[in-house]
């Protein structure tokens, strides 16, 4: 018994016409009649009474139809649903992102995805880098857009681009008089830094250590918008990824690049190595890659004018 035979039987039972059933299945009538004969032979049951004028169900055929019709419809609905998921026409996409990436790259790519696959529902989770890796490991996210980490060998990292961290300061700050900013010059500055859980804080701590700078008390904030507001009000300076600057309010603020060393972070997609991405996730990742190619011009120091 094949799914094609069951589909043909249900259609013929509903239409009580082999001619119209054959048309529905895009078959010739002789081929459809053979399909039903093979089903009856396999079941060793006569399902239809056929004359030159009419088709009717036998008693056995009526019982079989009553039992099988719902199941056949469910099977083919499941089949069509599976095909729709494979074409990214329905389903669900769960994405994680750093805040600095969500406000630009990720939201823009999600907008592209929503227009191309309106039937797919989407959820977005903003969090710190380490937490995003944990969510991916627990299977709570299809993948996360974040900074590179060696947190787990169960996570694959597909790089999208590298980006530079720059110093953000008031436009009239003494450090703004110089073309570049050196790490040792930050020793005397009041720093407004992201939480210790953030990827940027990790890079800053590593750069301080490399330059033998002892980090004094700093303002710890959870949001880059808080940091920018505090810089604007004269509380100190902060460090942010260069690619986020076009997405935030830089009124009365300016930036300077850092040297010795230049702080860079690798941005990409982290996903579990033992899971295959869904068609929707594959499509969204491709959109991220397309958007990232444009961001590289901003992230590339040679194209950044400070």
N, C-alpha and C positions, 0 to 999 in steps of 0.2 A: 504494500500500500504506500503510495507516494503522496506528497503534498499536492502535486498537480492533479492527481486523481481525485483527492478529497475536495479540492477547490472546484473542479469540474462537476462533481456530484452535487455539491451544495448549490452551485449556480443553476444547474439543470433542475434541481428540485424546487427552487424558488420560481424559475421562469416557466417550468413545465414545457420546455421547448429546446430540443437539441440544436436547432438552427440558431436561435438567439444566443444560447449558451456558447456555441462555437464562435459566434461573432464576438461575444464578450471576451473570450480568451484568444481572439485573433487566430483561430484554427479553422481548417476546413471541416465541414460537417462529417465526412467519412473518418477523419482523424479523431474528431471528438467522440464519435460513436465507438471507435476502437478503444479509446481511453476508458470509456465506461465499461465496455466488455471486459477489459483487462481487470478493472476493479472488481466487477462481479465474479470473474473467474477466480481471482485471488481470495475473495471472501467466501466463495462457493454459495453465494446468495443472489437471487434475482432482485434487483432494486427498482427497476422500472418496467412498466407495461408499455410497449411501444406499438403503435399502429401507424398507418400512413397519414392519419389525421390528428392523432393526439398522443401525448405522453403523460403518464400518471405514475405515481409512486405505488409500489406494492406495499402490503402491510409491513413487511420487513424493512422496505425502503423508508417508510414513514417513521418507524421507530429509530432507524439509523440516522435519519435526518434530524430528528428531534434531539438526539444525543450529541451529534457531531457538529451541528451548525455553530454553536457558540465557541467551541474549541477551535474550529477552523478560522473563524473570524479573529479570535485572539492571537492565533499563530501568525496570521498575515498582518495584523496590526503591529505585533511585536517585530515582525520582519521589516515593515515600513518604518517603524520607529528606529530600529537599529540602523537602517540605511540613512535615515535623516541625521542621526547622531554622527555617523561616519562622514556625512557631507557637511558637518558643523551647522546643520539647520536647526537643531534643538540640543538640549542637554544643559550642562552647567559648567562654568569656568570659575575656579577659585584661585585668586592671585594675591600674593603678598608683595609689599613694597616698602622701601625706606621712604620717609616723608619727603626727603629732598628729591627723590625720583618720582614719587606719586604726583606731585603738583605739576609736573611738566610731562616728561616722557611717558609715564605709565597711563595717566589720564588721557593724553592725546591718542595713544595707541588703543586704549579701550574705546575711545570714540570711534576710531576707524573700525574696530571690531564690531561694535554695536550696529554700525551702518551696514556692514557686510554680512553679519549673522544676527539679525534681530530676534530670531527665535531662541537664541542661547541666553540663559540667565547668567549673570555675573555677580560675584562677590569680591570685594577688595578689602584687604587687611593691612593697615599700616602698623609697623612695629620697628623695634631696633634690630640690628643685624643678627645678633645671636639668637634672639627670639624667633626671627623669621626662619633661621635654619632649623630650630626646634619644631616649628609648625610643619615644615616640609618633611622632617624626619618622621613625625607622627602621622603623616598622611593627611593633614588637615588642609593642605594647599596643593594645587597642581604643581605650582612652582612659585618662586619668589624672585623679585628683581632687587638685587642687593649688591653689597661689596664682597669681594673675594675673602674667603676665610678657610683655614685648614681645620675647622671645627670637627669635621667627621669625614671618614673615607667612604661613607655611604651616600655622600652628596657629590653629584657632578656639577661642575661650574662651567657654563658656556659663556665666555667673555663677549660683551657687547662693545665696550670701549674703555679707555682709561681717562680719568679726569683729574684735574689739578685742584688743590685747595689754595685759596687766596685769603689774604688778610682784608677784612672789611673794617673801615674806620670812618669817622666823620670827615667830610670833604676838606676841612681846614686843620686836620690833625698834623702835628709836626712830621710824622712818618710819611705823610703824603707828598712831602717835598722831594723825596727820593724816588727814583725810577723803580728800584727794587727794595725789598725789605729783607733784612738778615734776621736769622733766628735769635741771635744774641740781643737784637734790639727789642725783642718782645719780653726780655727778662724784667724790664722796668715797667712794663705795661700791665694794666689790670685786664685780665682776660675774661671773656664771657664765652664759656665753652658748653658744648652739648654734654649730656649726661655721660658718665663713665661707661654706659652700655652701648654708646654709639660707636660706629666704625671710625668716624672722624676723630673722636677722642683718642682712640687707640693709636692712630697715625701721629697725632700731635705728641703723645707721650713718647713714642719711639723717636721722633725728631728731637724732642727735648733731650732725651738720653744721649743721642748721637752728638749733640752740641754741648753736652755737659751743663745743661740748664736745669736748675732746680725749680720746679713749678711751685709758685707760691699760691696762696689762696685765690681761687677763681670763682666766678659766678657759675653755678651749674644750672642749666636750663634744659627743658625737654623739647622746646620748639625753636626752630630757627627764626620764627617770626618774633618771639620774645627776645632772642639775641639781637636781632636787627633793631628792635625798638629800644633796647637798652643802649646799643651803640649810638643810635641817633640822639639819645638823651645825655650822652657824654659819660656813661658808666665805664667805658673801656672799648676794647676791640675784640673782634671775633674772627673765626676762620670758617669759611664755607666752600663747598664745591663750586667751581666756576660755572658749571652747567646750570646751576639753580638761579643764577643772577638774573637772567631774562624773565623769570617767573615771579620775582619778589619786588617789593617797593624799595628802590634804592635812592629815594629822595634824600638829599643832603648827605649822601654817603659816597665813598669812593673805595677802590680796591687797589692792592698792590700784590705783585707776585712775590713769593718767597724763594730764596735761594739758600743752598747749603744745608741740607738737601732740599730739592723741590718736592713737596709732598704730593704724591699721586695715589689714587686708589683705583683698583680694577672693578668695573661694574659689569654685572652679567646676570644670567639666569641660573639659579640653583635649583636642582631637582634631584629626586631620589634615583640612584643608579639602578634599582631593581624594579622600577616602574616605567611603563611605556606611556608617553604623553597621549592624551586624548586628541582626536582630530581638532577639537576646538582649541586646546592648548597649543597644538602645533601651529595652527593658523595665527593665534595671537602672538606666539613667539616670532613668527615671520614678520608680523607687523612691527613688533619691537625692534627687530633687526633693521627694518627699513627706516624707522624713525631714528634709530641710533646712528645710522650713517650720516644723517644731517647734524646730529649732536657732536659728532667727532670734530666738525669744523670749529665748534665752540670750545670743546675740550682740548683741542690741539693748541699748545702754547703759541705756535707760529701764527695762528689765525686770531689770537686773542690780543686785544689792544690795551687791556688793563683799564 
